[in-house]
Amino acid sequence: MSTVEKLEKGVLVRLEAEEAALVRALMEQLLELLGEGPDKGGELAALGITEQAAKPEDPVLARLFPDAYREDGEAAGEFRRYTEMGLRDGKREAATTVLESLGDLRRATAEGVTVELDEERVQTWLRALNDVRLALGTRLDISEEWYEEAARLDPRDPRTAMFAAYDWLTMLQESLVRAIW
C-alpha cells in the first residue's frame, strides 16, 4: 500500500511496484490522449495562439479543456484560441514530470518505488493526478453515487478495475494534499 510522508521541504512517496506501474500507464495514456492539440503551425503559434480552436468532441478532452463561456460560443472559441495550447502544454509537462519522477520501473525494488518530491513537484503531481482522475471520472461517468455503483458491479465487469484505480488515485491525491498542508 502506498504511503506519503512529509519531509522538511517536500514529501516522500512510496509506491508498490504495481501502483507505480499503474501511475506510469495512466500518465502515458494521458499524454497520448492530449496529443499535440490544435495546429502548431501558423504565425501565432509561437505565441501560444492557435488559428483554429474548437471544443473537443471527445468528452474527456472537453472535460480537461472546458469552455470558458458556456453561454457564448464565440467568446468561448476566442478564449480557447488564446489558452488551449498553453494549457495542453502544461498538462503534458505535468504528466512528463510524474513519469520522470518514477524513473525506470525496471529498477524498482521488491518494496516498490520511492520518490522524493520537493514542494513544486508535489504541486505538479497533484495537477497530473487530477487530470487523470478527471479523465477516468469522465469515462466512468462518475456521479455522487459512484461508490454505490461500483459496489454493485460484477467483479468481472471491466469497469471494476477503473473504479478501483479512480478510488486509489483519489486516496493518493488526498495523501499528497494532507502532507503539504
ZIRA-V443434 format. One record per residue. N is the residue number from 1. RES is the residue in one letter. PHI is phi in degrees with one decimal (999 if undefined). D_CENTER is the distance of its C-alpha to the mean C-alpha in Angstrom with 2 decimals. Layout:
((N/RES/PHI/D_CENTER) (N/RES/PHI/D_CENTER))
//
This chain:
((1/M/999/20.51) (2/S/-66.6/18.02) (3/T/-136.8/19.36) (4/V/-127.8/18.41) (5/E/-122.9/21.45) (6/K/-71.9/22.16) (7/L/-111.4/23.91) (8/E/-57.6/26.10) (9/K/-133.5/23.55) (10/G/140.0/20.12) (11/V/-142.5/19.07) (12/L/-113.5/19.66) (13/V/-109.0/17.11) (14/R/-113.5/18.87) (15/L/-118.7/17.20) (16/E/-65.6/19.40) (17/A/-54.8/19.42) (18/E/-67.2/18.00) (19/E/-66.9/15.07) (20/A/-62.6/14.36) (21/A/-64.2/14.84) (22/L/-65.1/12.38) (23/V/-59.8/9.55) (24/R/-59.2/10.97) (25/A/-61.2/11.33) (26/L/-67.5/7.88) (27/M/-67.0/6.72) (28/E/-64.4/9.98) (29/Q/-66.2/9.56) (30/L/-62.2/6.60) (31/L/-60.3/9.11) (32/E/-63.7/11.84) (33/L/-63.6/10.71) (34/L/-65.1/10.35) (35/G/51.4/13.73) (36/E/-88.0/16.10) (37/G/79.0/16.21) (38/P/-56.9/19.43) (39/D/-49.4/22.49) (40/K/-99.8/22.57) (41/G/-87.4/26.34) (42/G/92.7/28.77) (43/E/-67.0/30.24) (44/L/-86.8/27.60) (45/A/-59.5/24.59) (46/A/-62.1/25.50) (47/L/-95.6/24.98) (48/G/82.5/21.55) (49/I/-112.1/23.28) (50/T/-98.5/23.18) (51/E/-70.7/26.39) (52/Q/-124.6/24.90) (53/A/-138.7/21.88) (54/A/-133.8/21.51) (55/K/-59.3/19.20) (56/P/-63.0/17.26) (57/E/-77.6/18.91) (58/D/-66.5/15.91) (59/P/-60.6/14.90) (60/V/-68.3/11.14) (61/L/-64.5/11.54) (62/A/-64.5/13.99) (63/R/-74.6/11.66) (64/L/-73.3/9.13) (65/F/-129.9/12.47) (66/P/-72.4/15.01) (67/D/-66.0/18.65) (68/A/-77.6/19.87) (69/Y/-127.1/23.29) (70/R/-67.7/23.44) (71/E/-90.6/27.23) (72/D/-133.9/27.82) (73/G/-58.6/26.54) (74/E/-66.8/28.21) (75/A/-65.6/26.74) (76/A/-62.6/23.22) (77/G/-63.9/23.81) (78/E/-63.8/25.16) (79/F/-61.1/22.31) (80/R/-59.9/19.79) (81/R/-57.6/22.17) (82/Y/-88.9/21.98) (83/T/-118.2/18.32) (84/E/-62.7/16.09) (85/M/-59.6/16.67) (86/G/-66.0/15.79) (87/L/-63.7/12.60) (88/R/-63.6/11.56) (89/D/-60.6/12.84) (90/G/-62.9/11.00) (91/K/-67.7/7.50) (92/R/-64.8/9.18) (93/E/-61.9/10.79) (94/A/-64.8/8.04) (95/A/-63.3/6.72) (96/T/-64.5/10.51) (97/T/-61.9/11.37) (98/V/-61.4/9.68) (99/L/-59.9/11.55) (100/E/-64.3/14.59) (101/S/-63.1/14.61) (102/L/-71.0/14.83) (103/G/68.8/17.65) (104/D/-83.4/19.71) (105/L/-68.7/19.28) (106/R/-68.1/22.83) (107/R/-95.2/24.02) (108/A/-65.6/22.46) (109/T/-86.5/25.31) (110/A/-61.4/26.40) (111/E/-79.2/24.89) (112/G/113.6/21.44) (113/V/-123.4/19.41) (114/T/-116.2/19.86) (115/V/-127.1/17.78) (116/E/-98.7/19.20) (117/L/-119.8/17.02) (118/D/-76.4/18.78) (119/E/-59.9/17.83) (120/E/-65.4/16.17) (121/R/-70.0/13.88) (122/V/-60.3/13.15) (123/Q/-60.7/12.02) (124/T/-65.1/9.83) (125/W/-59.9/8.31) (126/L/-60.9/8.05) (127/R/-63.6/6.33) (128/A/-66.8/3.56) (129/L/-62.5/4.03) (130/N/-63.4/4.69) (131/D/-61.8/2.72) (132/V/-65.9/2.97) (133/R/-63.5/5.95) (134/L/-61.6/6.96) (135/A/-63.2/7.18) (136/L/-63.0/9.04) (137/G/-60.4/10.89) (138/T/-69.0/12.07) (139/R/-61.5/13.25) (140/L/-86.9/14.94) (141/D/55.6/16.28) (142/I/-60.2/15.58) (143/S/-130.9/18.43) (144/E/-60.1/20.27) (145/E/-97.2/22.07) (146/W/-64.4/19.28) (147/Y/-61.2/20.70) (148/E/-64.4/24.05) (149/E/-62.3/22.84) (150/A/-64.0/21.14) (151/A/-65.8/24.37) (152/R/-83.1/26.49) (153/L/-67.4/24.77) (154/D/-66.6/26.88) (155/P/-56.6/25.46) (156/R/-86.1/25.85) (157/D/-64.2/23.68) (158/P/-60.9/20.70) (159/R/-72.8/18.47) (160/T/-56.7/19.50) (161/A/-64.5/17.26) (162/M/-68.1/14.20) (163/F/-63.4/15.33) (164/A/-64.0/15.86) (165/A/-63.1/12.43) (166/Y/-58.8/11.05) (167/D/-63.3/13.83) (168/W/-65.0/13.33) (169/L/-61.6/9.68) (170/T/-61.6/11.28) (171/M/-64.7/14.08) (172/L/-62.3/12.35) (173/Q/-62.8/10.60) (174/E/-63.0/14.09) (175/S/-62.4/15.86) (176/L/-64.7/14.25) (177/V/-61.8/15.15) (178/R/-62.5/18.57) (179/A/-67.7/19.19) (180/I/-93.5/18.90) (181/W/-84.0/20.96))
//
